[in-house]
Amino acid sequence: MPTYEYECTKCGHAFEKFQSITDKPLARCPECRGKLRRLLGTGAAIVFKGSGFHQTDYRSESYKKAAKAEVESASKPPADSKSGEPSKPKPDKTPKKAASSD
């Protein structure tokens, strides 16, 4: 349900009213019972998100292939150059310094 803006032509009282689209416009000011006019509102912006809209549906095939390759390469761990197996982190072999008690 939209919010409509009204303004009294007699006293200038302006207010908003939450009404159904099928409701008749208000005719009288709640303050002075003068004649109301409905103002043109800016409305709400429509934002299309997610798949199913023009931006994602009509991408070129080259874009889709590049995006798929990027996702696949990001999800695989780097391979060890000798065995082809995923590399494992190597333990740190540097000696640790003891904390000084100064």
MMTF fields as JSON, N, C-alpha, C and O atoms, coordinates in Angstrom:
{
  "mmtfVersion": "1.0.0",
  "mmtfProducer": "UNKNOWN",
  "numBonds": 407,
  "numAtoms": 408,
  "numGroups": 102,
  "numChains": 1,
  "numModels": 1,
  "chainsPerModel": [1],
  "groupsPerChain": [102],
  "chainIdList": ["A"],
  "bondAtomList": [4, 2, 8, 6, 12, 10, 16, 14, 20, 18, 24, 22, 28, 26, 32, 30, 36, 34, 40, 38, 44, 42, 48, 46, 52, 50, 56, 54, 60, 58, 64, 62, 68, 66, 72, 70, 76, 74, 80, 78, 84, 82, 88, 86, 92, 90, 96, 94, 100, 98, 104, 102, 108, 106, 112, 110, 116, 114, 120, 118, 124, 122, 128, 126, 132, 130, 136, 134, 140, 138, 144, 142, 148, 146, 152, 150, 156, 154, 160, 158, 164, 162, 168, 166, 172, 170, 176, 174, 180, 178, 184, 182, 188, 186, 192, 190, 196, 194, 200, 198, 204, 202, 208, 206, 212, 210, 216, 214, 220, 218, 224, 222, 228, 226, 232, 230, 236, 234, 240, 238, 244, 242, 248, 246, 252, 250, 256, 254, 260, 258, 264, 262, 268, 266, 272, 270, 276, 274, 280, 278, 284, 282, 288, 286, 292, 290, 296, 294, 300, 298, 304, 302, 308, 306, 312, 310, 316, 314, 320, 318, 324, 322, 328, 326, 332, 330, 336, 334, 340, 338, 344, 342, 348, 346, 352, 350, 356, 354, 360, 358, 364, 362, 368, 366, 372, 370, 376, 374, 380, 378, 384, 382, 388, 386, 392, 390, 396, 394, 400, 398, 404, 402],
  "bondOrderList": [1, 1, 1, 1, 1, 1, 1, 1, 1, 1, 1, 1, 1, 1, 1, 1, 1, 1, 1, 1, 1, 1, 1, 1, 1, 1, 1, 1, 1, 1, 1, 1, 1, 1, 1, 1, 1, 1, 1, 1, 1, 1, 1, 1, 1, 1, 1, 1, 1, 1, 1, 1, 1, 1, 1, 1, 1, 1, 1, 1, 1, 1, 1, 1, 1, 1, 1, 1, 1, 1, 1, 1, 1, 1, 1, 1, 1, 1, 1, 1, 1, 1, 1, 1, 1, 1, 1, 1, 1, 1, 1, 1, 1, 1, 1, 1, 1, 1, 1, 1, 1],
  "groupList": [{"groupName": "MET", "atomNameList": ["N", "CA", "C", "O"], "elementList": ["N", "C", "C", "O"], "formalChargeList": [0, 0, 0, 0], "bondAtomList": [1, 0, 2, 1, 3, 2], "bondOrderList": [1, 1, 2], "singleLetterCode": "M", "chemCompType": "L-PEPTIDE LINKING"}, {"groupName": "PRO", "atomNameList": ["N", "CA", "C", "O"], "elementList": ["N", "C", "C", "O"], "formalChargeList": [0, 0, 0, 0], "bondAtomList": [1, 0, 2, 1, 3, 2], "bondOrderList": [1, 1, 2], "singleLetterCode": "P", "chemCompType": "L-PEPTIDE LINKING"}, {"groupName": "THR", "atomNameList": ["N", "CA", "C", "O"], "elementList": ["N", "C", "C", "O"], "formalChargeList": [0, 0, 0, 0], "bondAtomList": [1, 0, 2, 1, 3, 2], "bondOrderList": [1, 1, 2], "singleLetterCode": "T", "chemCompType": "L-PEPTIDE LINKING"}, {"groupName": "TYR", "atomNameList": ["N", "CA", "C", "O"], "elementList": ["N", "C", "C", "O"], "formalChargeList": [0, 0, 0, 0], "bondAtomList": [1, 0, 2, 1, 3, 2], "bondOrderList": [1, 1, 2], "singleLetterCode": "Y", "chemCompType": "L-PEPTIDE LINKING"}, {"groupName": "GLU", "atomNameList": ["N", "CA", "C", "O"], "elementList": ["N", "C", "C", "O"], "formalChargeList": [0, 0, 0, 0], "bondAtomList": [1, 0, 2, 1, 3, 2], "bondOrderList": [1, 1, 2], "singleLetterCode": "E", "chemCompType": "L-PEPTIDE LINKING"}, {"groupName": "CYS", "atomNameList": ["N", "CA", "C", "O"], "elementList": ["N", "C", "C", "O"], "formalChargeList": [0, 0, 0, 0], "bondAtomList": [1, 0, 2, 1, 3, 2], "bondOrderList": [1, 1, 2], "singleLetterCode": "C", "chemCompType": "L-PEPTIDE LINKING"}, {"groupName": "LYS", "atomNameList": ["N", "CA", "C", "O"], "elementList": ["N", "C", "C", "O"], "formalChargeList": [0, 0, 0, 0], "bondAtomList": [1, 0, 2, 1, 3, 2], "bondOrderList": [1, 1, 2], "singleLetterCode": "K", "chemCompType": "L-PEPTIDE LINKING"}, {"groupName": "GLY", "atomNameList": ["N", "CA", "C", "O"], "elementList": ["N", "C", "C", "O"], "formalChargeList": [0, 0, 0, 0], "bondAtomList": [1, 0, 2, 1, 3, 2], "bondOrderList": [1, 1, 2], "singleLetterCode": "G", "chemCompType": "PEPTIDE LINKING"}, {"groupName": "HIS", "atomNameList": ["N", "CA", "C", "O"], "elementList": ["N", "C", "C", "O"], "formalChargeList": [0, 0, 0, 0], "bondAtomList": [1, 0, 2, 1, 3, 2], "bondOrderList": [1, 1, 2], "singleLetterCode": "H", "chemCompType": "L-PEPTIDE LINKING"}, {"groupName": "ALA", "atomNameList": ["N", "CA", "C", "O"], "elementList": ["N", "C", "C", "O"], "formalChargeList": [0, 0, 0, 0], "bondAtomList": [1, 0, 2, 1, 3, 2], "bondOrderList": [1, 1, 2], "singleLetterCode": "A", "chemCompType": "L-PEPTIDE LINKING"}, {"groupName": "PHE", "atomNameList": ["N", "CA", "C", "O"], "elementList": ["N", "C", "C", "O"], "formalChargeList": [0, 0, 0, 0], "bondAtomList": [1, 0, 2, 1, 3, 2], "bondOrderList": [1, 1, 2], "singleLetterCode": "F", "chemCompType": "L-PEPTIDE LINKING"}, {"groupName": "GLN", "atomNameList": ["N", "CA", "C", "O"], "elementList": ["N", "C", "C", "O"], "formalChargeList": [0, 0, 0, 0], "bondAtomList": [1, 0, 2, 1, 3, 2], "bondOrderList": [1, 1, 2], "singleLetterCode": "Q", "chemCompType": "L-PEPTIDE LINKING"}, {"groupName": "SER", "atomNameList": ["N", "CA", "C", "O"], "elementList": ["N", "C", "C", "O"], "formalChargeList": [0, 0, 0, 0], "bondAtomList": [1, 0, 2, 1, 3, 2], "bondOrderList": [1, 1, 2], "singleLetterCode": "S", "chemCompType": "L-PEPTIDE LINKING"}, {"groupName": "ILE", "atomNameList": ["N", "CA", "C", "O"], "elementList": ["N", "C", "C", "O"], "formalChargeList": [0, 0, 0, 0], "bondAtomList": [1, 0, 2, 1, 3, 2], "bondOrderList": [1, 1, 2], "singleLetterCode": "I", "chemCompType": "L-PEPTIDE LINKING"}, {"groupName": "ASP", "atomNameList": ["N", "CA", "C", "O"], "elementList": ["N", "C", "C", "O"], "formalChargeList": [0, 0, 0, 0], "bondAtomList": [1, 0, 2, 1, 3, 2], "bondOrderList": [1, 1, 2], "singleLetterCode": "D", "chemCompType": "L-PEPTIDE LINKING"}, {"groupName": "LEU", "atomNameList": ["N", "CA", "C", "O"], "elementList": ["N", "C", "C", "O"], "formalChargeList": [0, 0, 0, 0], "bondAtomList": [1, 0, 2, 1, 3, 2], "bondOrderList": [1, 1, 2], "singleLetterCode": "L", "chemCompType": "L-PEPTIDE LINKING"}, {"groupName": "ARG", "atomNameList": ["N", "CA", "C", "O"], "elementList": ["N", "C", "C", "O"], "formalChargeList": [0, 0, 0, 0], "bondAtomList": [1, 0, 2, 1, 3, 2], "bondOrderList": [1, 1, 2], "singleLetterCode": "R", "chemCompType": "L-PEPTIDE LINKING"}, {"groupName": "VAL", "atomNameList": ["N", "CA", "C", "O"], "elementList": ["N", "C", "C", "O"], "formalChargeList": [0, 0, 0, 0], "bondAtomList": [1, 0, 2, 1, 3, 2], "bondOrderList": [1, 1, 2], "singleLetterCode": "V", "chemCompType": "L-PEPTIDE LINKING"}],
  "groupTypeList": [0, 1, 2, 3, 4, 3, 4, 5, 2, 6, 5, 7, 8, 9, 10, 4, 6, 10, 11, 12, 13, 2, 14, 6, 1, 15, 9, 16, 5, 1, 4, 5, 16, 7, 6, 15, 16, 16, 15, 15, 7, 2, 7, 9, 9, 13, 17, 10, 6, 7, 12, 7, 10, 8, 11, 2, 14, 3, 16, 12, 4, 12, 3, 6, 6, 9, 9, 6, 9, 4, 17, 4, 12, 9, 12, 6, 1, 1, 9, 14, 12, 6, 12, 7, 4, 1, 12, 6, 1, 6, 1, 14, 6, 2, 1, 6, 6, 9, 9, 12, 12, 14],
  "groupIdList": [1, 2, 3, 4, 5, 6, 7, 8, 9, 10, 11, 12, 13, 14, 15, 16, 17, 18, 19, 20, 21, 22, 23, 24, 25, 26, 27, 28, 29, 30, 31, 32, 33, 34, 35, 36, 37, 38, 39, 40, 41, 42, 43, 44, 45, 46, 47, 48, 49, 50, 51, 52, 53, 54, 55, 56, 57, 58, 59, 60, 61, 62, 63, 64, 65, 66, 67, 68, 69, 70, 71, 72, 73, 74, 75, 76, 77, 78, 79, 80, 81, 82, 83, 84, 85, 86, 87, 88, 89, 90, 91, 92, 93, 94, 95, 96, 97, 98, 99, 100, 101, 102],
  "secStructList": [7, 7, 3, 3, 3, 3, 3, 3, 6, 6, 6, 7, 7, 3, 3, 3, 3, 3, 7, 7, 6, 6, 1, 7, 7, 7, 7, 5, 7, 6, 6, 6, 7, 7, 5, 3, 3, 3, 3, 7, 7, 7, 7, 7, 7, 7, 7, 7, 7, 1, 1, 1, 1, 2, 2, 2, 2, 6, 7, 7, 2, 2, 2, 2, 2, 2, 2, 2, 2, 2, 2, 2, 2, 2, 2, 1, 7, 7, 5, 7, 6, 6, 6, 1, 1, 5, 7, 7, 7, 7, 7, 7, 7, 1, 7, 7, 7, 7, 7, 7, 7, 7],
  "xCoordList": [0.844, 0.0, 0.891, 1.847, 0.566, 1.386, 1.039, -0.019, 1.957, 1.757, 1.524, 2.351, 0.411, 0.063, 0.308, 0.14, 0.704, 0.928, -0.235, -0.676, -0.722, -1.821, -1.425, -0.566, -2.079, -1.869, -3.203, -3.94, -3.495, -4.736, -4.573, -3.571, -5.564, -5.501, -5.881, -5.6, -6.516, -6.96, -5.91, -5.516, -5.464, -4.524, -3.082, -2.176, -2.849, -1.497, -0.975, 0.184, -1.816, -1.411, -1.042, -1.838, 0.169, 0.626, 0.832, 1.331, 0.434, 0.581, 0.609, 0.31, 0.971, 1.003, -0.048, -0.335, -0.624, -1.655, -1.335, -1.129, -1.294, -1.047, -2.386, -3.232, -2.586, -3.875, -3.691, -2.621, -4.743, -4.764, -4.913, -5.427, -4.469, -4.589, -6.056, -6.402, -6.906, -8.326, -9.125, -10.275, -8.543, -9.247, -9.41, -8.563, -10.525, -10.742, -9.822, -9.556, -9.334, -8.49, -9.251, -10.468, -8.539, -9.167, -9.62, -8.991, -10.71, -11.274, -11.149, -11.038, -11.166, -11.188, -10.002, -9.571, -9.48, -8.349, -8.769, -9.828, -7.954, -8.296, -8.139, -8.643, -7.462, -7.249, -8.378, -8.981, -8.653, -9.609, -10.818, -11.696, -10.871, -11.939, -11.94, -12.945, -10.803, -10.667, -10.439, -10.298, -10.406, -10.243, -8.781, -7.854, -8.597, -7.266, -6.912, -7.782, -5.628, -5.155, -4.058, -3.221, -4.081, -3.082, -1.856, -1.96, -0.702, 0.546, 1.134, 0.881, 1.914, 2.616, 3.857, 4.713, 3.957, 5.108, 6.201, 5.981, 7.372, 8.495, 8.433, 9.056, 7.704, 7.607, 8.857, 9.808, 8.829, 9.963, 10.711, 10.117, 11.995, 12.814, 12.696, 12.567, 12.741, 12.706, 14.122, 14.763, 14.59, 15.925, 15.792, 15.264, 16.271, 16.233, 17.558, 18.621, 17.491, 18.695, 18.6, 17.51, 19.735, 19.779, 19.695, 19.65, 19.674, 19.616, 18.188, 17.242, 18.058, 16.737, 16.418, 15.308, 17.349, 17.109, 18.077, 19.016, 17.857, 18.597, 20.111, 20.806, 20.622, 22.074, 22.715, 23.813, 22.054, 22.643, 22.166, 22.885, 21.0, 20.466, 21.103, 21.211, 21.519, 21.982, 23.486, 23.936, 24.252, 25.703, 26.226, 25.618, 27.355, 27.953, 28.516, 28.806, 28.663, 29.193, 30.626, 31.01, 31.428, 32.813, 32.878, 33.745, 31.96, 31.922, 31.561, 32.177, 30.558, 30.116, 31.235, 31.424, 31.991, 33.086, 34.197, 34.738, 34.541, 35.599, 35.196, 36.023, 33.947, 33.468, 33.481, 33.84, 33.089, 33.08, 34.498, 34.742, 35.439, 36.834, 37.414, 38.186, 37.045, 37.544, 37.031, 37.782, 35.769, 35.179, 35.83, 36.145, 36.028, 36.641, 38.084, 38.503, 38.845, 40.241, 40.353, 41.309, 39.405, 39.436, 39.063, 39.502, 38.254, 37.81, 38.796, 38.711, 39.749, 40.738, 41.983, 42.439, 42.542, 43.798, 44.934, 44.841, 46.004, 47.124, 47.779, 47.95, 48.145, 48.747, 50.248, 50.897, 50.8, 52.244, 52.858, 52.367, 53.91, 54.453, 55.033, 55.049, 55.507, 56.117, 55.085, 55.096, 54.21, 53.309, 51.914, 51.145, 51.574, 50.231, 49.211, 48.026, 49.677, 48.797, 48.696, 49.599, 47.612, 47.501, 48.646, 48.98, 49.238, 50.355, 49.85, 48.764, 50.679, 50.343, 51.208, 52.346, 50.713, 51.551, 52.742, 52.606, 53.899, 55.115, 55.255, 54.978, 55.685, 55.858, 57.013, 57.981, 56.895, 57.931, 59.061, 58.843, 60.291, 61.423, 62.385, 63.461, 62.04, 62.942, 62.844, 61.749, 63.991, 63.966, 63.277, 63.454, 62.519, 61.812, 62.676, 63.333, 62.685, 63.459, 62.673, 61.454, 63.392, 62.744, 62.468, 63.235, 61.376, 61.008, 61.967, 62.22, 62.494, 63.423, 62.637, 61.528, 63.207, 62.541, 63.254, 63.819, 63.227, 63.873, 63.019, 63.411],
  "yCoordList": [-1.179, 0.0, 1.244, 1.338, 2.18, 3.392, 4.432, 4.392, 5.349, 6.495, 7.709, 8.03, 8.377, 9.56, 10.817, 10.818, 11.878, 13.168, 14.096, 14.174, 14.798, 15.739, 17.095, 17.202, 18.156, 19.507, 20.24, 20.166, 20.947, 21.711, 23.024, 23.721, 23.351, 24.599, 25.798, 26.94, 25.546, 26.635, 27.002, 28.163, 26.018, 26.315, 25.909, 26.287, 25.157, 24.761, 23.541, 23.164, 22.918, 21.717, 20.605, 20.252, 20.057, 18.973, 17.721, 17.787, 16.576, 15.312, 14.163, 14.335, 12.995, 11.785, 10.823, 10.783, 10.045, 9.071, 7.753, 7.715, 6.681, 5.335, 4.76, 4.453, 4.611, 4.162, 3.089, 2.955, 2.334, 1.368, 2.12, 3.239, 1.513, 2.143, 2.322, 3.271, 1.431, 1.491, 2.464, 2.757, 2.975, 3.947, 5.273, 5.663, 5.96, 7.283, 8.295, 8.176, 9.299, 10.325, 11.076, 11.239, 11.527, 12.308, 13.646, 14.179, 14.19, 15.433, 16.6, 17.75, 16.321, 17.392, 17.307, 16.222, 18.481, 18.595, 18.172, 18.585, 17.35, 16.954, 18.101, 17.994, 19.186, 20.321, 21.353, 21.726, 21.809, 22.909, 22.558, 23.397, 21.349, 20.859, 21.552, 21.534, 22.168, 22.789, 21.73, 20.542, 22.19, 21.285, 20.827, 21.626, 19.513, 18.935, 18.733, 18.528, 18.795, 18.364, 17.342, 17.49, 16.296, 15.238, 15.644, 15.989, 15.598, 15.992, 14.816, 13.658, 15.125, 14.08, 13.705, 14.55, 12.456, 11.981, 11.506, 11.266, 11.374, 10.896, 9.4, 8.877, 8.704, 7.255, 6.568, 7.208, 5.284, 4.492, 3.942, 3.609, 3.857, 3.3, 1.781, 1.168, 1.195, -0.257, -0.718, -0.245, -1.645, -2.182, -3.677, -4.405, -4.135, -5.544, -6.164, -5.732, -7.179, -7.845, -9.329, -9.886, -9.944, -11.383, -11.785, -10.944, -13.092, -13.576, -13.453, -13.316, -13.503, -13.434, -12.085, -11.877, -11.174, -9.857, -9.595, -10.362, -8.548, -8.264, -8.324, -8.876, -7.776, -7.696, -9.077, -9.253, -10.055, -11.382, -12.311, -13.242, -12.089, -12.984, -12.804, -13.773, -11.627, -11.351, -11.084, -10.292, -11.728, -11.609, -12.371, -13.345, -11.922, -12.607, -13.959, -14.161, -14.876, -16.204, -16.115, -16.874, -15.207, -15.079, -14.622, -15.066, -13.733, -13.276, -14.441, -14.625, -15.225, -16.349, -17.373, -17.904, -17.659, -18.626, -18.115, -18.874, -16.837, -16.26, -16.264, -16.554, -15.948, -15.937, -17.341, -17.53, -18.338, -19.724, -20.198, -20.859, -19.864, -20.258, -19.603, -20.226, -18.364, -17.655, -18.3, -18.444, -18.685, -19.326, -20.683, -21.036, -21.442, -22.764, -22.672, -23.463, -21.717, -21.591, -21.087, -21.423, -20.298, -19.784, -20.864, -20.807, -21.855, -22.876, -24.02, -24.772, -24.179, -25.257, -24.766, -23.649, -25.598, -25.209, -25.292, -26.06, -24.521, -24.563, -25.94, -26.548, -26.437, -27.77, -27.697, -26.708, -28.776, -28.894, -29.135, -29.978, -28.419, -28.467, -29.84, -30.18, -30.644, -31.938, -33.049, -33.791, -33.178, -34.322, -34.022, -34.949, -32.761, -32.43, -32.459, -32.206, -32.769, -32.814, -31.428, -30.61, -31.152, -29.852, -29.68, -30.609, -28.513, -28.263, -28.052, -27.518, -28.493, -28.351, -27.258, -27.089, -26.508, -25.473, -26.107, -27.129, -25.501, -26.021, -25.434, -24.254, -26.261, -25.734, -24.745, -24.857, -23.784, -22.771, -23.383, -23.829, -23.411, -24.056, -23.055, -23.443, -21.805, -20.821, -20.894, -21.024, -20.811, -20.894, -19.67, -18.549, -19.892, -18.795, -18.233, -18.985, -16.933, -16.27, -16.299, -16.127, -16.517, -16.511, -15.076, -14.172, -14.879, -13.534, -13.057, -13.772, -11.874, -11.333, -10.769, -10.265, -10.854, -10.35, -9.086, -9.073, -8.039, -6.773, -5.968, -4.875],
  "zCoordList": [0.0, 0.0, 0.0, 0.77, -0.861, -0.958, 0.101, 0.729, 0.271, 1.153, 0.268, -0.586, 0.471, -0.316, 0.509, 1.728, -0.168, 0.484, 0.147, -1.0, 1.17, 1.001, 1.548, 2.424, 1.007, 1.508, 1.461, 0.478, 2.543, 2.621, 1.849, 2.003, 1.022, 0.248, 1.118, 0.754, 2.26, 3.131, 4.185, 4.294, 4.953, 6.053, 5.75, 6.493, 4.692, 4.332, 5.072, 4.901, 5.894, 6.642, 5.653, 4.782, 5.796, 4.93, 5.779, 6.902, 5.214, 5.93, 4.937, 3.755, 5.435, 4.632, 5.141, 6.338, 4.235, 4.598, 3.908, 2.695, 4.675, 4.177, 3.748, 4.588, 2.423, 1.893, 0.837, 0.242, 0.616, -0.468, -1.787, -1.814, -2.867, -4.178, -4.558, -5.261, -4.106, -4.456, -3.593, -3.916, -2.495, -1.651, -2.391, -3.195, -2.1, -2.687, -1.993, -0.797, -2.753, -2.13, -1.032, -1.119, -0.012, 1.055, 0.483, -0.432, 1.022, 0.484, 1.469, 1.045, 2.775, 3.774, 4.721, 5.11, 5.085, 5.996, 7.4, 7.873, 8.08, 9.445, 10.451, 11.569, 10.09, 10.985, 10.889, 11.895, 9.65, 9.506, 8.636, 8.436, 8.128, 7.254, 5.892, 5.181, 5.531, 4.214, 3.142, 3.434, 1.898, 0.769, 0.672, 0.811, 0.428, 0.291, -1.179, -2.025, -1.455, -2.761, -2.531, -1.641, -3.36, -3.23, -4.039, -5.216, -3.396, -4.041, -4.799, -4.468, -5.809, -6.538, -5.762, -5.502, -5.396, -4.641, -5.563, -6.75, -5.002, -5.8, -5.999, -6.924, -5.163, -5.293, -4.787, -4.339, -4.867, -4.405, -5.606, -6.631, -5.463, -6.541, -6.525, -5.466, -7.691, -7.802, -8.105, -9.044, -7.294, -7.486, -7.734, -6.894, -8.886, -9.214, -8.798, -9.243, -7.943, -7.472, -7.774, -7.896, -7.89, -8.074, -9.529, -10.426, -9.745, -11.121, -11.629, -10.854, -12.927, -13.515, -14.11, -14.599, -14.082, -14.635, -15.778, -15.991, -16.487, -17.711, -17.538, -18.391, -16.467, -16.288, -16.265, -16.794, -15.667, -15.573, -16.684, -17.047, -17.223, -18.244, -19.603, -20.355, -19.94, -21.287, -21.356, -22.185, -20.506, -20.552, -21.757, -22.202, -22.278, -23.426, -22.977, -21.798, -23.931, -23.622, -23.123, -22.234, -23.673, -23.229, -21.771, -21.017, -21.373, -19.984, -19.062, -18.012, -19.461, -18.633, -18.461, -17.366, -19.551, -19.477, -18.567, -17.764, -18.687, -17.857, -16.386, -15.521, -16.095, -14.71, -14.131, -12.969, -14.939, -14.462, -14.179, -13.17, -15.067, -14.87, -13.617, -12.887, -13.373, -12.19, -10.905, -9.94, -10.889, -9.707, -9.466, -8.33, -10.544, -10.397, -9.912, -9.067, -10.436, -10.009, -8.58, -7.881, -8.14, -6.769, -5.762, -4.613, -6.172, -5.237, -5.085, -4.114, -6.035, -5.953, -5.224, -5.465, -4.326, -3.679, -4.692, -5.649, -4.504, -5.444, -5.453, -4.397, -6.625, -6.756, -6.51, -6.849, -5.907, -5.716, -7.092, -7.842, -7.434, -8.794, -9.15, -10.333, -8.202, -8.513, -8.633, -9.615, -7.673, -7.647, -8.185, -8.436, -8.365, -8.824, -7.698, -7.915, -6.494, -5.331, -4.718, -4.891, -4.006, -3.329, -2.338, -1.603, -2.319, -1.417, 0.004, 0.229, 0.964, 2.374, 2.957, 2.521, 3.927, 4.537, 5.238, 5.911, 5.078, 5.699, 7.097, 7.311, 8.049, 9.41, 9.465, 8.713, 10.359, 10.544, 11.352, 12.478, 10.785, 11.454, 12.057, 12.512, 12.076, 12.675, 14.186, 14.734, 14.871, 16.325, 16.926, 16.449, 17.94, 18.603, 19.705, 20.425, 19.847, 20.896, 22.192, 22.211, 23.259, 24.57, 24.947, 24.617, 25.633, 26.052, 27.128, 28.097, 26.969, 27.967, 29.129, 28.957, 30.295, 31.496, 31.982, 33.075, 31.181, 31.553, 32.457, 32.865]
}
